Amino acid sequence: MTNRARDIKHLAERAGLEVVRVQRESNRMCAVLRAPNGVERSFSIATGKCDSAGDNLASMHMRRFLRENPAPEAATPSTEPTKKAAQMSEKRPTLTAKSSPTPAASGPVSSASRAAEELTPREFHRLCLWVVSEASKHPSAESLAVAATTHFEHAISAETVTHAMDVAECPQPEAWTPLPEPTVVLANEIAILLKSLGTDPSPQFRRLMETLA
């Protein structure tokens, strides 16, 4: 953009117009400007910057063009529909949702579970006789309870079979007793072996046995 074209651009912007393009045509400068309402017009301006009178005349024409083509006024929204909507909202009855009744809490499950495991005196007597012969065949009370449930076709817990063993004076199988730590078992066996050989254990071994006791 030449200096003269830049001057014409500033002249148009001061007048409030938008510059579309500025170009030289023969011995004049042609400036196409756009008014705020979108109307365009071509202005012929001298190419020399020294022509101040011509610039003032062009500025007057630009301002007149601006006054003749002002920006369109924005349409003012009508408040009538809003007022009608407010009136209808005031007349509309208010609906209140009814709260649904809260379902009653179910009874305790533990009582039903206990009832499922209850045995008649005759069934419990049969269970006592059964655990005496079957307890040693199972590695734990839980395993014995599973077998009892299958045998009697009735839900029987590990606590129930343990109680039946107590009533029947059936000793708890050794397999049900948890094993001690392997180090403790090994130390006890060594102590028994030393005693059978008539050899006194060393002070370090005695300290180890005291630690594991």
C-alpha positions, 0 to 999 in steps of 0.5 A: 500500500502506497503512502497516498493510499494509506492517507486516504484510508485514514481519511475514510476511517476518521469519517466513520466508513469502512475501506473496501479497496483503494487503487489508482485509476489514471491520474486519480485515486479511487477509494471504494468505501462502505457505510454502516448499513452496507451501502458502498460508494466510490470516491475519486480523490487527487493523487497528490498529498499537497491537495489539502482542499481536495482532501477536505472536500472528499472528507465532507462527501464521506461524512454526508455519505455516512449521514445518508446511510446510518447503521440500521437500528436494532429491533427492540424486543417486545415485552408483551409476550413476556408479560403474557407468559408471566400472567399465565404462570401466575394463574397456573395452579402449582402442582405438588408431587406426593411423596411415595411411602417408604417401604417398611424395613425387612425383619432381621435376617439373622433370626431366619438364619438361626431358624433354618439351622434349628434341629429337633431333639431327635435330629440333634441326637442323631447328629451327636452320634454321627460326629463321633464316628465322622469327626476324625475323617475331616480336616476341620469343623467347617469340612465336617459341617458341609458333610453333615449338611449333605448327610442330614439334608439340613443346613448345619453350621460348624458351630453346631457340629462343634457343640454336638461334639462337646455334648457327645464328649467327642475329643477334637481331632488332632488334625484340627489343631493348628501346627506351630511354627516349623522352627518350634517343631524342629527345636523340640525334636532336637531337644528330645533327641539330645535328651535320649542321647544323654547329651546336654544342649549347648548354651546357644540351643538353650537360649533358642529354646527359651526364645521359642517357648 
